[in-house]
Amino acid sequence: MKPKFFHLFKHNSKGYFAFLIVGICLLILVSVIAGLLLGSANVPSSVIWDIIKQKLFDIPNDQLQQTTISIIWDLRFPRVLLALAAGGGLAVAGAAMQAVTQNIMVDPYILGVSSGASAMVSLAYFIGGSLIYSQYGVSLFAMTGAIGALILVYIIGAVGSAGSNSRLVLAGMTVSVVLNAFCYFFMSISPNPNVSRNIMSWLMGSLAAARWGNLPIPFFGSLAGTAYLILTARAYNLLSLGDETATSLGLNVNQIKKVTIVVVSVITGFIVAAGGMIGFVGFIIPHIVRLLVGADHRKLFPLSFLIGGVFLLWMDILARTILAPKELPIGIFTAMFGGPFFVWLIYRKNTYKKN
């Protein structure tokens, strides 16, 4: 007979879930330390700790150089926080969209939010001007495009009517294709090679622009949206039973779908505006979490946020260290991990169907 201790770690037990949460939180701590340590500039861990004490606890250290303080506190720290919030937000948004559409193959970009943001940013770079190069210029254009795409998809998809799930997905795909065409059109006709390079860099995603000044909106926007989804997780468990069953159990299916679309679009819009197009996070992380804890959204949402944050943080560490001091787009690494995972997922589904 197994000791009672082992019953704590059954797949669906509270002890197992608590163990995962504690383990992931410890991994986050290690990842944050790695994010502050690793980079093109070699800064000892003792110096990093002195900088944190000076900034957070007002313990001065006259031996610290201003350049070192700027590297750790002004560049790496906000970048680490943005990676955690962006990765977590995209993962939770992906899990929510998979529940609403009852399709595990979708991601938070299915509504065309990212394509709308990309089209507007491409237009802004093509036109030029001082606004696009200001602190909030890119974010402003990206959010405008994201909201516009959301409204367009919402109108075409006719949310709330019969068959709206499939129409919503098809509307998102259609709008995305059209807006992506505009994006590449502006890249092709631009006479300035720097414009095309800036657009392509933004499309591949990067957290290099993270600063304390532009961090609060995507950071707290991601946290607020995630908090809402976690607090309403029971509704998504009911949705997974089918619209008719969920309605018979007292859930206002149309309302929860509409609110979810808005929340997911806001989360995704903030993140895309801050870091550009970062693919696959919202698709692969919910699947990984389902393998760990099952499909209960009360566990799926919080664990997706934590694992998504850790995943994107390490992708960002690779992006800025593997060819340091040159920095690569973070989308390259998320695609390298996400592509093979997608192939494996298809293979796994086909294998189960045959058996």
C-alpha atoms as a printed R data frame, in Angstrom:
    type eleno elety resid chain resno       x      y       z
1   ATOM     1    CA   MET     A     1   0.000  0.000   0.000
2   ATOM     2    CA   LYS     A     2   1.305  3.474  -0.902
3   ATOM     3    CA   PRO     A     3   1.833  5.970   1.945
4   ATOM     4    CA   LYS     A     4  -0.869  8.604   2.306
5   ATOM     5    CA   PHE     A     5   1.680 11.224   1.265
6   ATOM     6    CA   PHE     A     6   1.527 10.013  -2.355
7   ATOM     7    CA   HIS     A     7  -2.232 10.563  -2.547
8   ATOM     8    CA   LEU     A     8  -1.523 14.310  -2.371
9   ATOM     9    CA   PHE     A     9   0.001 14.158  -5.829
10  ATOM    10    CA   LYS     A    10  -2.715 12.437  -7.796
11  ATOM    11    CA   HIS     A    11  -3.382 14.192 -11.093
12  ATOM    12    CA   ASN     A    12  -6.631 15.843  -9.960
13  ATOM    13    CA   SER     A    13  -5.882 16.352  -6.267
14  ATOM    14    CA   LYS     A    14  -5.564 19.718  -4.568
15  ATOM    15    CA   GLY     A    15  -2.121 18.721  -3.323
16  ATOM    16    CA   TYR     A    16  -0.920 18.078  -6.854
17  ATOM    17    CA   PHE     A    17  -2.201 21.457  -8.067
18  ATOM    18    CA   ALA     A    18  -0.669 23.266  -5.076
19  ATOM    19    CA   PHE     A    19   2.625 21.469  -5.730
20  ATOM    20    CA   LEU     A    20   2.562 22.659  -9.344
21  ATOM    21    CA   ILE     A    21   1.797 26.252  -8.324
22  ATOM    22    CA   VAL     A    22   4.639 26.329  -5.793
23  ATOM    23    CA   GLY     A    23   7.027 24.713  -8.267
24  ATOM    24    CA   ILE     A    24   6.162 27.156 -11.047
25  ATOM    25    CA   CYS     A    25   6.489 30.137  -8.662
26  ATOM    26    CA   LEU     A    26   9.980 28.956  -7.720
27  ATOM    27    CA   LEU     A    27  10.768 28.572 -11.415
28  ATOM    28    CA   ILE     A    28   9.550 32.124 -12.004
29  ATOM    29    CA   LEU     A    29  11.908 33.389  -9.300
30  ATOM    30    CA   VAL     A    30  14.846 31.565 -10.885
31  ATOM    31    CA   SER     A    31  13.817 32.830 -14.331
32  ATOM    32    CA   VAL     A    32  13.597 36.449 -13.143
33  ATOM    33    CA   ILE     A    33  17.102 36.173 -11.672
34  ATOM    34    CA   ALA     A    34  18.339 34.704 -14.962
35  ATOM    35    CA   GLY     A    35  16.622 37.498 -16.881
36  ATOM    36    CA   LEU     A    36  18.487 40.087 -14.827
37  ATOM    37    CA   LEU     A    37  21.816 38.261 -14.976
38  ATOM    38    CA   LEU     A    38  22.000 37.225 -18.619
39  ATOM    39    CA   GLY     A    39  22.687 39.711 -21.382
40  ATOM    40    CA   SER     A    40  25.382 41.254 -23.534
41  ATOM    41    CA   ALA     A    41  26.745 43.116 -20.487
42  ATOM    42    CA   ASN     A    42  28.135 40.878 -17.745
43  ATOM    43    CA   VAL     A    43  26.892 42.111 -14.358
44  ATOM    44    CA   PRO     A    44  27.668 40.082 -11.184
45  ATOM    45    CA   SER     A    45  24.725 38.866  -9.099
46  ATOM    46    CA   SER     A    46  26.008 40.764  -6.052
47  ATOM    47    CA   VAL     A    47  25.855 44.032  -7.988
48  ATOM    48    CA   ILE     A    48  22.318 43.234  -9.159
49  ATOM    49    CA   TRP     A    49  21.256 42.646  -5.568
50  ATOM    50    CA   ASP     A    50  22.814 45.964  -4.517
51  ATOM    51    CA   ILE     A    51  20.885 47.748  -7.280
52  ATOM    52    CA   ILE     A    52  17.600 46.139  -6.188
53  ATOM    53    CA   LYS     A    53  18.248 47.120  -2.565
54  ATOM    54    CA   GLN     A    54  18.996 50.668  -3.597
55  ATOM    55    CA   LYS     A    55  15.907 51.021  -5.782
56  ATOM    56    CA   LEU     A    56  13.379 49.125  -3.684
57  ATOM    57    CA   PHE     A    57  14.602 49.609  -0.123
58  ATOM    58    CA   ASP     A    58  16.469 52.922  -0.477
59  ATOM    59    CA   ILE     A    59  19.791 51.415   0.650
60  ATOM    60    CA   PRO     A    60  22.419 53.497  -1.177
61  ATOM    61    CA   ASN     A    61  25.676 52.141  -2.527
62  ATOM    62    CA   ASP     A    62  28.190 54.711  -3.772
63  ATOM    63    CA   GLN     A    63  30.220 52.065  -5.612
64  ATOM    64    CA   LEU     A    64  27.463 51.385  -8.140
65  ATOM    65    CA   GLN     A    65  27.982 52.899 -11.573
66  ATOM    66    CA   GLN     A    66  25.075 54.706 -13.204
67  ATOM    67    CA   THR     A    67  25.570 52.735 -16.421
68  ATOM    68    CA   THR     A    68  25.202 49.441 -14.578
69  ATOM    69    CA   ILE     A    69  22.119 50.707 -12.753
70  ATOM    70    CA   SER     A    70  20.546 51.719 -16.062
71  ATOM    71    CA   ILE     A    71  21.248 48.313 -17.643
72  ATOM    72    CA   ILE     A    72  19.682 46.341 -14.802
73  ATOM    73    CA   TRP     A    73  16.936 48.622 -13.524
74  ATOM    74    CA   ASP     A    74  15.902 50.596 -16.606
75  ATOM    75    CA   LEU     A    75  16.401 47.952 -19.318
76  ATOM    76    CA   ARG     A    76  16.358 44.389 -18.011
77  ATOM    77    CA   PHE     A    77  13.897 44.678 -15.101
78  ATOM    78    CA   PRO     A    78  10.951 46.136 -17.060
79  ATOM    79    CA   ARG     A    79  11.715 43.707 -19.875
80  ATOM    80    CA   VAL     A    80  11.471 40.751 -17.491
81  ATOM    81    CA   LEU     A    81   8.162 42.013 -16.095
82  ATOM    82    CA   LEU     A    82   6.745 42.593 -19.572
83  ATOM    83    CA   ALA     A    83   7.760 39.069 -20.625
84  ATOM    84    CA   LEU     A    84   5.953 37.567 -17.622
85  ATOM    85    CA   ALA     A    85   2.803 39.631 -18.190
86  ATOM    86    CA   ALA     A    86   2.758 39.201 -21.977
87  ATOM    87    CA   GLY     A    87   3.407 35.459 -21.921
88  ATOM    88    CA   GLY     A    88   0.867 34.908 -19.169
89  ATOM    89    CA   GLY     A    89  -1.758 37.122 -20.779
90  ATOM    90    CA   LEU     A    90  -1.440 35.484 -24.205
91  ATOM    91    CA   ALA     A    91  -1.639 31.999 -22.669
92  ATOM    92    CA   VAL     A    92  -4.799 32.780 -20.674
93  ATOM    93    CA   ALA     A    93  -6.368 34.584 -23.640
94  ATOM    94    CA   GLY     A    94  -5.684 31.538 -25.809
95  ATOM    95    CA   ALA     A    95  -7.290 29.204 -23.261
96  ATOM    96    CA   ALA     A    96 -10.358 31.464 -23.062
97  ATOM    97    CA   MET     A    97 -10.776 31.628 -26.843
98  ATOM    98    CA   GLN     A    98 -10.436 27.861 -27.125
99  ATOM    99    CA   ALA     A    99 -13.246 27.518 -24.588
100 ATOM   100    CA   VAL     A   100 -15.519 30.090 -26.239
101 ATOM   101    CA   THR     A   101 -15.105 28.699 -29.757
102 ATOM   102    CA   GLN     A   102 -14.992 25.082 -28.488
103 ATOM   103    CA   ASN     A   103 -12.007 24.627 -30.758
104 ATOM   104    CA   ILE     A   104  -8.647 23.748 -29.208
105 ATOM   105    CA   MET     A   105  -6.796 24.726 -32.395
106 ATOM   106    CA   VAL     A   106  -7.430 28.485 -32.105
107 ATOM   107    CA   ASP     A   107  -5.307 31.144 -30.421
108 ATOM   108    CA   PRO     A   108  -5.976 34.714 -29.176
109 ATOM   109    CA   TYR     A   109  -5.033 36.117 -32.593
110 ATOM   110    CA   ILE     A   110  -7.973 34.351 -34.263
111 ATOM   111    CA   LEU     A   111 -10.107 37.502 -33.929
112 ATOM   112    CA   GLY     A   112  -7.811 39.500 -36.189
113 ATOM   113    CA   VAL     A   113  -6.589 41.750 -33.370
114 ATOM   114    CA   SER     A   114  -2.929 41.230 -34.190
115 ATOM   115    CA   SER     A   115  -3.493 41.730 -37.920
116 ATOM   116    CA   GLY     A   116  -5.322 44.984 -37.290
117 ATOM   117    CA   ALA     A   117  -2.485 46.198 -35.108
118 ATOM   118    CA   SER     A   118   0.083 45.146 -37.719
119 ATOM   119    CA   ALA     A   119  -1.729 46.911 -40.542
120 ATOM   120    CA   MET     A   120  -1.976 50.188 -38.612
121 ATOM   121    CA   VAL     A   121   1.655 50.068 -37.478
122 ATOM   122    CA   SER     A   122   2.750 49.360 -41.052
123 ATOM   123    CA   LEU     A   123   0.711 52.313 -42.282
124 ATOM   124    CA   ALA     A   124   2.201 54.511 -39.567
125 ATOM   125    CA   TYR     A   125   5.774 53.562 -40.479
126 ATOM   126    CA   PHE     A   126   4.988 54.099 -44.162
127 ATOM   127    CA   ILE     A   127   3.571 57.590 -43.561
128 ATOM   128    CA   GLY     A   128   6.296 58.457 -41.052
129 ATOM   129    CA   GLY     A   129   6.236 61.559 -38.900
130 ATOM   130    CA   SER     A   130   7.220 62.363 -35.351
131 ATOM   131    CA   LEU     A   131   4.279 60.547 -33.714
132 ATOM   132    CA   ILE     A   132   5.354 57.059 -34.770
133 ATOM   133    CA   TYR     A   133   8.773 57.581 -33.198
134 ATOM   134    CA   SER     A   134   7.425 59.005 -29.955
135 ATOM   135    CA   GLN     A   135   7.271 56.925 -26.758
136 ATOM   136    CA   TYR     A   136   3.645 55.863 -27.232
137 ATOM   137    CA   GLY     A   137   3.377 56.269 -31.006
138 ATOM   138    CA   VAL     A   138   3.563 52.603 -32.027
139 ATOM   139    CA   SER     A   139   1.330 51.532 -29.145
140 ATOM   140    CA   LEU     A   140  -1.308 54.101 -30.094
141 ATOM   141    CA   PHE     A   141  -1.470 52.965 -33.719
142 ATOM   142    CA   ALA     A   142  -1.404 49.305 -32.712
143 ATOM   143    CA   MET     A   143  -4.293 49.670 -30.260
144 ATOM   144    CA   THR     A   144  -6.319 51.625 -32.824
145 ATOM   145    CA   GLY     A   145  -5.841 48.865 -35.388
146 ATOM   146    CA   ALA     A   146  -6.593 46.126 -32.855
147 ATOM   147    CA   ILE     A   147  -9.878 47.738 -31.782
148 ATOM   148    CA   GLY     A   148 -10.888 48.417 -35.388
149 ATOM   149    CA   ALA     A   149 -10.234 44.797 -36.380
150 ATOM   150    CA   LEU     A   150 -12.199 43.552 -33.367
151 ATOM   151    CA   ILE     A   151 -15.241 45.662 -34.292
152 ATOM   152    CA   LEU     A   152 -15.064 44.455 -37.902
153 ATOM   153    CA   VAL     A   153 -14.821 40.787 -36.917
154 ATOM   154    CA   TYR     A   154 -17.592 41.217 -34.375
155 ATOM   155    CA   ILE     A   155 -19.933 42.682 -37.001
156 ATOM   156    CA   ILE     A   156 -19.134 40.070 -39.649
157 ATOM   157    CA   GLY     A   157 -19.247 37.172 -37.200
158 ATOM   158    CA   ALA     A   158 -22.725 38.107 -35.938
159 ATOM   159    CA   VAL     A   159 -21.955 36.998 -32.383
160 ATOM   160    CA   GLY     A   160 -24.977 35.716 -30.537
161 ATOM   161    CA   SER     A   161 -26.814 34.081 -33.440
162 ATOM   162    CA   ALA     A   162 -26.942 30.444 -34.378
163 ATOM   163    CA   GLY     A   163 -23.644 29.055 -35.583
164 ATOM   164    CA   SER     A   164 -21.794 32.135 -34.351
165 ATOM   165    CA   ASN     A   165 -18.776 30.113 -33.202
166 ATOM   166    CA   SER     A   166 -17.814 29.003 -36.683
167 ATOM   167    CA   ARG     A   167 -18.723 32.364 -38.231
168 ATOM   168    CA   LEU     A   168 -16.631 34.192 -35.673
169 ATOM   169    CA   VAL     A   169 -13.578 32.066 -36.458
170 ATOM   170    CA   LEU     A   170 -14.100 32.423 -40.205
171 ATOM   171    CA   ALA     A   171 -14.598 36.183 -39.871
172 ATOM   172    CA   GLY     A   172 -11.399 36.479 -37.874
173 ATOM   173    CA   MET     A   173  -9.442 34.467 -40.421
174 ATOM   174    CA   THR     A   174 -10.837 36.487 -43.326
175 ATOM   175    CA   VAL     A   175 -10.143 39.855 -41.721
176 ATOM   176    CA   SER     A   176  -6.642 38.690 -40.760
177 ATOM   177    CA   VAL     A   177  -5.811 37.699 -44.334
178 ATOM   178    CA   VAL     A   178  -6.991 41.043 -45.724
179 ATOM   179    CA   LEU     A   179  -5.210 43.139 -43.083
180 ATOM   180    CA   ASN     A   180  -1.990 41.123 -43.440
181 ATOM   181    CA   ALA     A   181  -2.143 41.832 -47.168
182 ATOM   182    CA   PHE     A   182  -2.258 45.566 -46.419
183 ATOM   183    CA   CYS     A   183   0.669 45.168 -44.071
184 ATOM   184    CA   TYR     A   184   2.875 43.536 -46.704
185 ATOM   185    CA   PHE     A   185   1.624 46.018 -49.306
186 ATOM   186    CA   PHE     A   186   3.046 48.920 -47.305
187 ATOM   187    CA   MET     A   187   6.299 47.026 -46.886
188 ATOM   188    CA   SER     A   188   6.552 46.405 -50.633
189 ATOM   189    CA   ILE     A   189   5.873 49.937 -51.863
190 ATOM   190    CA   SER     A   190   7.972 51.757 -49.280
191 ATOM   191    CA   PRO     A   191  10.978 53.431 -50.943
192 ATOM   192    CA   ASN     A   192  12.811 53.551 -47.626
193 ATOM   193    CA   PRO     A   193  14.461 50.230 -46.659
194 ATOM   194    CA   ASN     A   194  14.452 51.282 -43.005
195 ATOM   195    CA   VAL     A   195  10.643 51.343 -43.061
196 ATOM   196    CA   SER     A   196  10.452 47.757 -44.297
197 ATOM   197    CA   ARG     A   197  13.033 46.721 -41.717
198 ATOM   198    CA   ASN     A   198  11.099 48.401 -38.896
199 ATOM   199    CA   ILE     A   199   7.834 46.775 -39.955
200 ATOM   200    CA   MET     A   200   9.411 43.329 -40.238
201 ATOM   201    CA   SER     A   201  11.069 43.699 -36.846
202 ATOM   202    CA   TRP     A   202   7.738 44.612 -35.290
203 ATOM   203    CA   LEU     A   203   5.981 41.691 -36.988
204 ATOM   204    CA   MET     A   204   8.515 39.241 -35.536
205 ATOM   205    CA   GLY     A   205   8.020 40.571 -32.014
206 ATOM   206    CA   SER     A   206  10.455 42.081 -29.533
207 ATOM   207    CA   LEU     A   207  10.401 43.188 -25.896
208 ATOM   208    CA   ALA     A   208  13.389 45.488 -26.338
209 ATOM   209    CA   ALA     A   209  11.233 48.618 -26.062
210 ATOM   210    CA   ALA     A   210  10.064 47.769 -22.525
211 ATOM   211    CA   ARG     A   211  10.626 50.681 -20.148
212 ATOM   212    CA   TRP     A   212   9.062 51.708 -16.863
213 ATOM   213    CA   GLY     A   213   7.143 54.442 -18.675
214 ATOM   214    CA   ASN     A   214   5.337 52.125 -21.125
215 ATOM   215    CA   LEU     A   215   5.138 49.039 -18.867
216 ATOM   216    CA   PRO     A   216   2.048 49.774 -16.677
217 ATOM   217    CA   ILE     A   217  -0.618 49.571 -19.422
218 ATOM   218    CA   PRO     A   218   0.281 46.111 -20.840
219 ATOM   219    CA   PHE     A   219   1.332 44.780 -17.417
220 ATOM   220    CA   PHE     A   220  -1.753 45.752 -15.434
221 ATOM   221    CA   GLY     A   221  -4.034 45.255 -18.441
222 ATOM   222    CA   SER     A   222  -2.847 41.653 -18.700
223 ATOM   223    CA   LEU     A   223  -3.237 41.109 -14.943
224 ATOM   224    CA   ALA     A   224  -6.729 42.634 -14.856
225 ATOM   225    CA   GLY     A   225  -7.951 40.587 -17.817
226 ATOM   226    CA   THR     A   226  -6.478 37.412 -16.369
227 ATOM   227    CA   ALA     A   227  -8.059 38.110 -12.984
228 ATOM   228    CA   TYR     A   228 -11.483 38.450 -14.594
229 ATOM   229    CA   LEU     A   229 -11.107 35.166 -16.480
230 ATOM   230    CA   ILE     A   230  -9.959 33.341 -13.336
231 ATOM   231    CA   LEU     A   231 -12.877 34.699 -11.301
232 ATOM   232    CA   THR     A   232 -15.366 33.553 -13.965
233 ATOM   233    CA   ALA     A   233 -13.633 30.229 -14.685
234 ATOM   234    CA   ARG     A   234 -16.709 28.178 -13.739
235 ATOM   235    CA   ALA     A   235 -18.597 29.671 -16.687
236 ATOM   236    CA   TYR     A   236 -15.974 28.305 -19.092
237 ATOM   237    CA   ASN     A   237 -16.327 24.850 -17.572
238 ATOM   238    CA   LEU     A   238 -20.022 25.047 -18.385
239 ATOM   239    CA   LEU     A   239 -19.281 26.290 -21.913
240 ATOM   240    CA   SER     A   240 -17.156 23.202 -22.546
241 ATOM   241    CA   LEU     A   241 -20.319 21.104 -22.094
242 ATOM   242    CA   GLY     A   242 -21.906 22.775 -25.135
243 ATOM   243    CA   ASP     A   243 -24.071 25.869 -25.550
244 ATOM   244    CA   GLU     A   244 -27.385 24.107 -24.974
245 ATOM   245    CA   THR     A   245 -26.241 22.342 -21.826
246 ATOM   246    CA   ALA     A   246 -24.645 25.503 -20.456
247 ATOM   247    CA   THR     A   247 -27.854 27.455 -21.109
248 ATOM   248    CA   SER     A   248 -29.950 24.806 -19.359
249 ATOM   249    CA   LEU     A   249 -27.664 25.138 -16.333
250 ATOM   250    CA   GLY     A   250 -28.381 28.876 -16.117
251 ATOM   251    CA   LEU     A   251 -25.426 30.360 -17.980
252 ATOM   252    CA   ASN     A   252 -26.017 33.349 -20.272
253 ATOM   253    CA   VAL     A   253 -23.932 31.938 -23.119
254 ATOM   254    CA   ASN     A   254 -24.214 34.928 -25.446
255 ATOM   255    CA   GLN     A   255 -23.178 37.382 -22.761
256 ATOM   256    CA   ILE     A   256 -20.164 35.384 -21.587
257 ATOM   257    CA   LYS     A   257 -18.984 35.015 -25.185
258 ATOM   258    CA   LYS     A   258 -19.282 38.729 -25.893
259 ATOM   259    CA   VAL     A   259 -17.495 39.698 -22.683
260 ATOM   260    CA   THR     A   260 -14.770 37.123 -23.339
261 ATOM   261    CA   ILE     A   261 -14.172 38.492 -26.817
262 ATOM   262    CA   VAL     A   262 -13.753 42.008 -25.423
263 ATOM   263    CA   VAL     A   263 -11.480 40.899 -22.558
264 ATOM   264    CA   VAL     A   264  -9.301 38.725 -24.792
265 ATOM   265    CA   SER     A   265  -9.026 41.466 -27.390
266 ATOM   266    CA   VAL     A   266  -8.018 44.052 -24.796
267 ATOM   267    CA   ILE     A   267  -5.358 41.732 -23.344
268 ATOM   268    CA   THR     A   268  -4.034 40.832 -26.786
269 ATOM   269    CA   GLY     A   269  -4.177 44.410 -28.031
270 ATOM   270    CA   PHE     A   270  -2.139 45.720 -25.101
271 ATOM   271    CA   ILE     A   271   0.464 42.984 -25.500
272 ATOM   272    CA   VAL     A   272   0.753 43.336 -29.280
273 ATOM   273    CA   ALA     A   273   1.057 47.099 -28.900
274 ATOM   274    CA   ALA     A   274   3.905 46.653 -26.422
275 ATOM   275    CA   GLY     A   275   5.839 43.788 -28.006
276 ATOM   276    CA   GLY     A   276   4.622 43.262 -31.549
277 ATOM   277    CA   MET     A   277   3.498 39.926 -32.944
278 ATOM   278    CA   ILE     A   278   4.494 37.096 -30.590
279 ATOM   279    CA   GLY     A   279   3.107 33.867 -31.951
280 ATOM   280    CA   PHE     A   280   2.298 30.405 -30.605
281 ATOM   281    CA   VAL     A   281   2.272 31.304 -26.882
282 ATOM   282    CA   GLY     A   282  -1.510 31.475 -26.705
283 ATOM   283    CA   PHE     A   283  -1.783 28.220 -28.617
284 ATOM   284    CA   ILE     A   284   0.753 25.822 -27.097
285 ATOM   285    CA   ILE     A   285   0.699 26.800 -23.409
286 ATOM   286    CA   PRO     A   286  -2.997 25.913 -22.773
287 ATOM   287    CA   HIS     A   287  -2.371 22.482 -24.306
288 ATOM   288    CA   ILE     A   288   0.653 21.890 -22.091
289 ATOM   289    CA   VAL     A   289  -1.333 22.904 -19.014
290 ATOM   290    CA   ARG     A   290  -4.217 20.591 -19.956
291 ATOM   291    CA   LEU     A   291  -1.741 17.720 -19.988
292 ATOM   292    CA   LEU     A   292  -0.750 18.675 -16.427
293 ATOM   293    CA   VAL     A   293  -4.073 19.473 -14.751
294 ATOM   294    CA   GLY     A   294  -6.848 18.613 -17.182
295 ATOM   295    CA   ALA     A   295  -9.533 20.900 -18.638
296 ATOM   296    CA   ASP     A   296 -10.857 22.488 -15.425
297 ATOM   297    CA   HIS     A   297 -10.554 26.222 -16.153
298 ATOM   298    CA   ARG     A   298 -10.272 27.030 -12.442
299 ATOM   299    CA   LYS     A   299  -6.838 25.419 -12.663
300 ATOM   300    CA   LEU     A   300  -6.182 25.953 -16.354
301 ATOM   301    CA   PHE     A   301  -6.281 29.769 -16.269
302 ATOM   302    CA   PRO     A   302  -3.915 30.491 -13.343
303 ATOM   303    CA   LEU     A   303  -1.423 27.809 -14.337
304 ATOM   304    CA   SER     A   304  -1.480 28.970 -17.971
305 ATOM   305    CA   PHE     A   305  -0.615 32.487 -16.837
306 ATOM   306    CA   LEU     A   306   2.353 31.306 -14.768
307 ATOM   307    CA   ILE     A   307   3.752 28.865 -17.328
308 ATOM   308    CA   GLY     A   308   3.129 31.266 -20.210
309 ATOM   309    CA   GLY     A   309   5.086 33.965 -18.412
310 ATOM   310    CA   VAL     A   310   8.019 31.645 -17.723
311 ATOM   311    CA   PHE     A   311   8.002 30.387 -21.315
312 ATOM   312    CA   LEU     A   312   8.098 33.846 -22.888
313 ATOM   313    CA   LEU     A   313  10.719 35.064 -20.426
314 ATOM   314    CA   TRP     A   314  13.090 32.281 -21.462
315 ATOM   315    CA   MET     A   315  12.345 32.893 -25.134
316 ATOM   316    CA   ASP     A   316  13.313 36.532 -24.581
317 ATOM   317    CA   ILE     A   317  16.489 35.501 -22.767
318 ATOM   318    CA   LEU     A   318  17.447 33.363 -25.765
319 ATOM   319    CA   ALA     A   319  16.602 36.189 -28.163
320 ATOM   320    CA   ARG     A   320  18.976 38.645 -26.492
321 ATOM   321    CA   THR     A   321  21.826 36.312 -25.493
322 ATOM   322    CA   ILE     A   322  22.286 33.623 -28.117
323 ATOM   323    CA   LEU     A   323  24.008 36.035 -30.565
324 ATOM   324    CA   ALA     A   324  24.810 38.841 -28.107
325 ATOM   325    CA   PRO     A   325  25.323 41.740 -28.504
326 ATOM   326    CA   LYS     A   326  23.051 41.279 -31.551
327 ATOM   327    CA   GLU     A   327  19.420 40.701 -30.611
328 ATOM   328    CA   LEU     A   328  17.085 38.388 -32.511
329 ATOM   329    CA   PRO     A   329  13.293 38.716 -32.759
330 ATOM   330    CA   ILE     A   330  11.528 36.757 -30.043
331 ATOM   331    CA   GLY     A   331   9.043 35.401 -32.576
332 ATOM   332    CA   ILE     A   332  11.795 33.249 -34.085
333 ATOM   333    CA   PHE     A   333  12.154 31.249 -30.882
334 ATOM   334    CA   THR     A   334   8.451 30.961 -30.076
335 ATOM   335    CA   ALA     A   335   7.950 29.613 -33.613
336 ATOM   336    CA   MET     A   336  10.839 27.154 -33.225
337 ATOM   337    CA   PHE     A   337   9.145 25.686 -30.161
338 ATOM   338    CA   GLY     A   338   5.545 26.168 -31.281
339 ATOM   339    CA   GLY     A   339   5.840 24.694 -34.777
340 ATOM   340    CA   PRO     A   340   7.072 21.232 -33.714
341 ATOM   341    CA   PHE     A   341   4.551 21.216 -30.871
342 ATOM   342    CA   PHE     A   342   1.741 21.866 -33.362
343 ATOM   343    CA   VAL     A   343   2.927 18.942 -35.516
344 ATOM   344    CA   TRP     A   344   3.102 16.685 -32.445
345 ATOM   345    CA   LEU     A   345  -0.398 17.737 -31.384
346 ATOM   346    CA   ILE     A   346  -1.849 16.806 -34.790
347 ATOM   347    CA   TYR     A   347   0.007 13.477 -34.696
348 ATOM   348    CA   ARG     A   348  -1.285 12.805 -31.182
349 ATOM   349    CA   LYS     A   349  -4.902 13.530 -32.169
350 ATOM   350    CA   ASN     A   350  -4.671 11.286 -35.239
351 ATOM   351    CA   THR     A   351  -3.146  8.492 -33.151
352 ATOM   352    CA   TYR     A   352  -5.992  8.672 -30.633
353 ATOM   353    CA   LYS     A   353  -8.583  8.583 -33.434
354 ATOM   354    CA   LYS     A   354  -7.050  5.408 -34.875
355 ATOM   355    CA   ASN     A   355  -7.024  3.733 -31.465
